[in-house]
Amino acid sequence: MPIILVSRSSVFFILLLKVVMAAATVSFWTVKYLPGFSGPLPFQLETGYVGVGDWEEVQLFYYFVKSQGNPQKDPLMTWYTGGPGCSAFNGLFEEIGPLNFKLELYNGTLPQLILNPHTWVKKASILFIDTPVYSGFSYSRTPQGSKKGDFRQIEQNHQFLRKWFEAHPEFISNPFYVCGSSYSGMIVPPITQAISEGNKHVAPVINLQGYIVGNPVTIPNAAQNVRIPFAYSMNLISTKLYKSLKSNCKGEYVKIDPNNVECLKYIATFKKCVDRINYWCILLPFCVAPIRRIERRRSLYNTSELAPKALPANTSLDCLEYKHNLNYYWANDDRVQKALHIREGTIKEWVRCNITDDYEYDLMSVVPYHANLSLKGYRSLVFSGDHDMTVATISTQTWIESLNYSIVDDWRSWFSLDDQILGYTTTYANSMTFVTIKGGGHTPEYMPHQCDIMFSRWIKGEAL
C-alpha cells in the first residue's frame, strides 16, 4: 500500500472542506467533584463531546485539564492513547494526568483516587480524547459512523480540534502540541500535518509548535521484527538461537514463508523463551492483563502471546495491570458516569481498550510525515522506555537514523538533579530530540518521575 502524505493528496482538501462545512457542535461541563476523591478537585476539569463526521454522527468524548501553572500562557497539548481503541482514561488516570487510583484490593466499594505527583499538567493544559469512535465513552449515532481507521482518526481529530478551539477561543494563542504514545505514533504526525496545512485555509488558526510521541509505532511490521534482536540484546535468548534465527529467517520474523520449516522451528523456540516475559516492560513480573470484551485481528501486538480476553479474579497487587481492574469498576459506576456527564444509554459498558476487528490500518509507515514536519521547523520529542519489548528502542532509533538528520548534540547521558543517569538523548538539527528512559516501559506510567522531568525540561526549551 502506498504512503499518502495528507498535505499532498486531494484527500486532504476533501477533509478540509468537511471541517469547514461541519457545524461546530461542542457540549461541555465543568466537573468540580469526582466520586472516589475526597473533597473538591484541586485542578480545573472539563468533560464534553465534540460532534465530528459529515453529519456529526460521531460524538468524541474528552477530558480537558487546565494547567496548574499559568493556563492563559502555558502550552496546550493533546494526549492520545494507543491500541488503536484504548480510552483516553489511560492517560488521565494512569500516565500523565493529575489523578491516579489508590492501589488496593478491590472490596466491592468504589475505588479511591489520589493525586499524581508527576502529572504533566503542572506545565501544560491537556486534552485527553477518546478516539477512535467507541473508545472509552465516544460513540456513534449511526451505523455508518461506527467505521474506524487511521485516516478516519486523522480526519475526525482534525475536525475535533478546530471545533474545540472555536468553543474555547481563550486558548487559541497558547502554544499547541499534538502528543500521544504507542499506536498513536501512527496518527500524531499525520494529525500534526493536517493542522499545519489546515492553518493555511481554515479558521481558527491553531498556534501549532510541534508534537511528542512516546514508544511510538511508526512502521508496524518493523516494530515487530525488532523484537528478536531486542530479546538477544537483553539476554533473553542465547547467542546460538539468535544466530540460527538470523541465518534461517534472513531478518524477517513476521511474514515468514510457511515453507521455511527451519525458521518456523526457531521462531517457536524463541516464543517459548519469552512466553512469560512482560512485553510492556521486561523488568516487571509477567501478569495476565485484565482485558474485557476485546476482539482481536491485525493489531500491532501479537496478543495471543500477551494476554487472554478474560478478566482474572486473582490478579495481584504486585502487577501494574491491577490498576486496570480498578479503572473498570470506577468507570462503570453510575455515580461516576453522572459526574462525568456521560450521555445515558450511549455505551453499554466502558472498556479500557476496545480493539475491534473492523479497524482499517491504512498507514504502513509515518516516517514521511516526520520528515515533512521537520522541514517545516516544528519541534518534536520522541521518547522511548528502553525496556519495552512491544516497540523497542532500537526500532525507534532505526527510523530516526533513516531521516539522515545532522546531529547537534550527540548521544549522551541525561541526569536527575542528584546526578543520577535517567537515560540517554540525542538532539538533531531538524528540531527533533530523541530520549531514552532508563528502565522504562511502554508508556509514561512505568517511570513517571523520570518522564515528568523529561517533559518539564523539553516543553520549556531546556536541554535535557
C-alpha positions in Angstrom: 0.0 0.0 0.0 1.5 3.4 -1.0 2.2 6.0 1.7 -0.1 9.0 1.3 1.0 12.3 2.6 -2.1 14.2 3.7 -0.8 17.6 2.6 -0.1 16.4 -1.0 -3.2 14.4 -1.6 -6.6 15.5 -2.9 -7.9 13.6 0.1 -6.6 16.4 2.3 -8.7 19.1 0.6 -11.8 17.0 1.0 -11.1 16.7 4.7 -10.6 20.5 4.9 -14.0 21.0 3.2 -15.6 18.7 5.7 -14.0 20.7 8.5 -15.4 24.0 7.1 -18.9 22.7 6.4 -19.5 20.8 9.6 -21.3 22.8 12.3 -19.3 23.5 15.4 -21.3 21.5 18.0 -19.5 21.2 21.3 -21.1 20.3 24.6 -19.0 20.6 27.8 -19.3 20.8 31.5 -17.1 21.8 34.5 -16.5 18.9 36.9 -15.7 20.0 40.4 -16.1 16.7 42.2 -15.4 13.1 41.3 -16.7 10.0 43.2 -13.8 8.4 45.0 -11.8 11.6 45.5 -12.1 13.4 48.9 -13.3 17.0 48.5 -13.3 19.3 45.5 -10.8 18.7 42.8 -7.7 20.9 43.2 -7.5 21.4 39.4 -9.9 22.5 36.7 -11.5 19.6 34.9 -13.9 19.9 31.9 -15.6 17.0 30.1 -17.6 17.1 26.9 -18.5 15.9 23.5 -17.5 17.2 20.1 -19.5 16.1 17.1 -17.4 15.1 14.0 -18.1 13.5 10.7 -20.3 14.7 7.8 -23.4 14.9 10.0 -21.7 14.9 13.4 -22.7 11.3 13.7 -19.6 10.6 15.7 -19.5 12.0 19.2 -16.0 12.1 20.6 -15.8 12.4 24.4 -12.9 14.3 26.0 -11.4 15.3 29.3 -9.7 18.7 29.5 -7.5 19.6 32.4 -6.2 23.2 32.7 -2.6 23.7 33.5 -1.8 24.1 37.2 0.7 26.8 36.3 -0.5 29.6 34.1 -3.3 28.3 31.9 -3.5 31.6 30.0 0.1 31.2 28.7 1.2 27.6 29.3 1.2 25.2 26.3 -1.9 23.2 25.4 -1.5 19.7 24.2 -3.4 16.5 23.3 -2.7 13.1 24.7 -3.8 10.3 22.5 -3.7 6.7 23.8 -2.8 3.8 21.6 -4.5 0.5 20.8 -5.9 1.5 18.4 -9.0 1.8 20.6 -7.7 2.4 24.1 -9.5 5.0 26.2 -8.0 8.5 27.0 -8.8 7.4 30.5 -5.4 5.6 30.5 -3.5 8.9 30.0 -5.7 10.7 32.5 -5.6 8.2 35.4 -2.5 6.0 34.7 0.1 8.1 32.8 0.4 11.9 32.8 -2.9 13.2 34.2 -3.5 14.7 37.7 -5.0 11.6 39.3 -4.1 8.0 40.0 -6.0 5.2 41.5 -5.1 4.2 45.1 -3.6 0.7 44.6 -5.5 -1.5 46.9 -7.5 -4.7 46.6 -11.0 -4.2 45.3 -13.5 -4.8 48.1 -16.8 -4.0 46.3 -16.7 -0.3 47.1 -15.8 2.5 44.7 -12.0 2.6 44.0 -10.4 5.6 45.5 -8.5 8.4 43.7 -5.3 10.1 44.8 -3.2 13.0 43.3 -0.5 12.1 40.8 2.7 14.0 41.9 4.3 13.5 38.5 1.4 14.9 36.4 2.3 16.9 33.3 -0.5 19.4 33.9 1.9 21.2 36.2 3.4 22.7 33.0 0.6 22.4 30.3 -3.1 22.1 29.8 -4.0 18.7 28.3 -6.9 17.4 26.2 -7.4 13.6 26.7 -9.6 12.4 23.8 -11.4 9.1 23.4 -10.6 8.2 19.9 -11.4 6.4 17.6 -15.2 6.0 17.9 -16.3 3.6 20.7 -13.1 4.1 22.6 -14.0 4.9 26.1 -17.2 7.0 26.2 -17.1 8.1 22.5 -20.0 6.7 20.4 -21.8 7.0 17.0 -25.4 8.0 16.4 -25.5 5.9 13.2 -24.1 2.6 11.9 -22.1 4.4 9.3 -20.3 6.4 11.9 -19.0 3.3 13.6 -16.4 2.7 10.9 -12.8 3.2 12.2 -9.4 3.5 10.7 -6.2 5.5 10.6 -7.5 8.1 8.0 -10.8 8.4 9.8 -9.0 9.1 13.1 -6.9 11.8 11.4 -9.9 13.5 9.8 -12.1 13.3 12.9 -9.4 14.5 15.3 -8.6 17.4 13.0 -12.3 18.3 13.0 -12.4 17.9 16.7 -9.6 20.3 17.4 -10.9 23.0 15.0 -14.3 22.9 16.7 -12.9 22.7 20.2 -10.8 25.8 19.7 -13.9 27.6 18.2 -15.7 26.8 21.5 -12.6 27.8 23.6 -11.1 30.9 21.9 -9.3 31.9 25.0 -6.7 29.1 24.2 -6.1 29.9 20.5 -2.9 31.8 21.2 -1.4 29.2 23.5 1.5 27.1 22.1 -0.1 23.9 20.9 1.4 20.4 20.7 -0.1 17.1 19.4 1.0 14.3 21.7 0.5 10.6 22.3 2.1 7.2 22.8 2.1 3.6 21.4 -0.1 3.2 18.4 -0.8 6.9 18.5 2.6 7.2 16.9 0.7 6.3 13.7 -1.8 9.2 14.0 0.0 12.0 15.8 2.3 13.0 12.9 -0.5 13.0 10.3 -2.8 15.0 12.6 0.0 17.5 13.2 0.5 17.8 9.4 -3.3 18.2 8.8 -3.4 21.1 11.4 -0.3 22.7 9.7 -1.9 22.6 6.3 -5.3 23.5 7.6 -4.0 26.7 9.2 -3.5 28.0 5.6 -7.1 27.6 4.7 -9.4 27.2 7.8 -10.1 29.3 10.9 -9.3 29.3 13.7 -5.5 29.3 13.1 -4.0 27.0 15.7 -0.7 28.0 17.3 1.0 24.7 16.4 4.5 24.4 17.7 5.2 20.6 17.4 4.5 17.1 18.7 5.5 14.4 21.1 5.4 10.6 20.6 6.4 8.0 23.2 7.4 4.5 22.3 5.7 5.2 19.0 4.5 2.7 16.5 6.0 4.2 13.2 6.4 1.2 10.9 4.3 -1.5 12.5 6.0 -4.5 10.8 9.4 -3.2 11.6 8.5 -2.8 15.3 7.5 -6.5 15.4 10.6 -7.6 13.5 12.9 -5.9 16.0 11.7 -7.9 19.0 14.1 -10.8 18.3 17.2 -8.6 18.1 15.9 -6.8 21.3 15.5 -10.1 23.1 19.0 -11.0 22.2 20.4 -7.7 23.3 18.7 -8.2 26.7 20.0 -11.7 27.1 16.5 -13.3 26.9 17.7 -15.7 24.2 21.1 -17.4 23.6 23.7 -16.4 21.0 23.2 -19.8 19.4 19.5 -19.3 19.0 19.9 -15.7 17.7 22.4 -16.8 15.1 20.1 -19.6 14.0 17.2 -17.2 13.7 19.2 -14.7 11.7 20.6 -17.4 9.4 17.3 -19.2 8.7 14.8 -16.3 8.8 17.1 -13.7 7.0 15.9 -10.9 9.3 12.2 -11.5 8.6 10.4 -12.7 11.7 6.8 -11.6 11.0 5.9 -12.5 7.4 7.5 -15.9 7.3 7.4 -18.2 4.3 5.3 -21.2 5.5 7.7 -23.5 3.7 10.6 -22.2 5.7 10.5 -25.1 8.2 13.8 -24.2 9.9 12.8 -20.6 10.5 9.4 -21.6 11.9 11.2 -24.1 14.2 13.5 -21.4 15.7 10.6 -18.9 16.0 8.8 -21.5 18.1 11.8 -21.9 20.3 12.0 -18.1 20.7 8.4 -17.9 21.7 9.0 -20.5 24.4 11.9 -18.4 25.8 9.8 -15.2 26.1 6.5 -16.8 26.9 6.5 -15.5 30.5 8.1 -12.1 29.7 6.2 -8.9 30.3 6.4 -7.3 26.8 5.4 -3.9 28.1 8.4 -3.7 30.5 10.6 -6.8 30.7 11.8 -5.9 34.2 8.3 -6.3 35.7 6.5 -9.6 36.6 4.5 -11.3 33.9 0.9 -10.8 34.7 -2.3 -11.7 32.9 -3.6 -8.4 31.6 -7.2 -7.7 32.6 -8.9 -7.0 29.3 -12.7 -7.3 28.8 -14.7 -7.9 25.7 -11.9 -7.4 23.2 -11.9 -8.8 19.7 -8.5 -9.0 18.0 -7.5 -9.2 14.4 -4.5 -7.4 13.0 -3.4 -5.3 16.0 0.1 -4.1 16.4 0.7 -6.7 19.1 0.7 -10.5 18.8 -1.8 -10.5 21.7 -2.2 -14.3 21.7 1.2 -14.3 23.4 0.5 -11.4 25.7 -3.0 -11.6 27.2 -6.2 -13.6 27.1 -9.6 -11.9 26.8 -10.9 -12.8 30.3 -10.5 -10.6 33.4 -8.9 -12.8 36.0 -10.1 -12.6 39.6 -6.7 -13.3 41.1 -4.6 -10.5 39.5 -2.1 -9.5 42.2 -1.4 -6.0 43.6 2.2 -6.8 42.6 1.1 -6.4 39.0 0.9 -3.0 37.5 -2.0 -4.3 35.5 -4.1 -4.5 38.7 -5.0 -0.8 38.2 -7.0 -1.8 35.1 -9.4 -3.7 37.3 -9.9 -0.5 39.4 -10.4 1.5 36.2 -13.1 -0.8 35.1 -15.1 -0.8 38.4 -14.8 3.0 38.7 -15.7 4.0 35.2 -18.7 1.7 35.1 -20.2 3.1 38.3 -23.4 5.1 37.6 -22.3 7.8 40.0 -19.1 8.3 38.1 -20.8 8.5 34.8 -23.2 11.0 36.1 -20.4 13.2 37.5 -18.6 13.0 34.1 -21.8 13.9 32.3 -21.8 10.8 30.2 -24.9 10.7 28.0 -27.1 7.9 29.3 -27.5 4.9 27.1 -24.8 5.8 24.6 -22.5 2.9 25.6 -23.4 -0.5 27.1 -20.1 -0.9 29.0 -16.9 1.1 29.4 -13.8 -0.9 28.5 -10.2 0.2 28.8 -9.2 -1.0 25.3 -11.8 -1.7 22.7 -9.7 -3.1 19.9 -12.1 -4.5 17.3 -11.7 -6.4 14.1 -13.1 -3.7 11.8 -10.4 -1.1 12.3 -8.7 -0.2 9.0 -5.0 0.0 9.1 -4.5 2.5 6.3 -0.9 3.6 7.0 2.1 1.3 6.7 4.7 4.0 7.7 4.6 7.6 9.0 8.3 8.3 8.6 7.5 10.7 5.6 5.3 12.7 8.0 8.1 13.1 10.4 10.4 14.3 7.6 7.9 16.8 6.3 7.1 18.2 9.7 10.8 18.6 10.5 11.3 20.5 7.2 8.6 22.9 8.3 10.5 23.6 11.5 8.2 22.0 14.1 9.7 20.8 17.3 9.4 17.1 18.1 10.2 14.9 21.1 10.5 11.2 20.6 11.0 9.2 23.8 11.3 5.5 24.5 11.4 3.3 27.6 14.4 1.2 27.0 12.9 -2.0 28.5 9.8 -2.0 26.3 9.7 -5.1 24.1 6.5 -4.1 22.3 8.0 -1.1 20.5 11.7 -1.5 21.2 14.1 1.5 21.4 16.2 0.1 18.6 13.2 0.1 16.3 12.7 3.8 17.0 16.4 4.6 16.6 16.4 2.9 13.2 13.7 5.0 11.6 15.1 8.2 13.1 18.5 7.4 11.7 16.9 6.8 8.3 16.0 10.5 8.2 19.7 11.4 8.0 19.4 14.5 10.2 22.5 16.3 11.2 23.4 15.8 14.9 23.6 18.9 17.1 24.1 17.1 20.5 25.4 13.6 20.1 24.3 10.6 22.2 24.9 11.4 25.9 23.5 10.7 29.4 20.9 13.0 30.9 20.6 13.3 34.6 18.4 14.0 37.6 19.1 16.9 40.0 21.0 14.5 42.2 23.3 13.5 39.3 21.7 10.1 38.6 21.6 8.9 35.0 17.9 8.9 33.8 18.6 7.8 30.2 20.3 8.9 27.1 19.5 11.6 24.5 20.4 12.9 21.0 19.4 16.3 19.6 19.1 16.8 15.8 19.4 19.9 13.6 15.8 19.5 12.5 14.4 20.3 16.0 13.9 16.6 16.9 15.0 15.3 20.3 15.3 11.6 21.0 15.3 10.5 24.6 15.5 7.1 26.3 14.1 6.4 29.7 16.4 4.1 31.6 14.4 1.1 32.9 11.3 2.5 31.3 8.4 0.5 29.7 5.9 1.1 27.0 4.2 4.3 28.4 5.0 7.1 30.9 3.3 5.1 33.7 6.4 2.9 34.1 8.8 5.7 35.0 6.5 8.6 35.8 9.1 10.7 37.8 11.7 10.4 35.0 9.1 11.2 32.3 7.9 14.2 34.2 11.5 15.6 34.4 12.0 15.0 30.7 8.7 16.7 29.7 9.3 19.6 32.0 12.7 20.4 30.5 11.7 19.9 26.9 8.5 21.9 27.0 10.4 24.8 28.4 13.0 24.5 25.7 15.8 23.5 28.1 18.5 20.9 27.3 18.0 17.6 29.0 
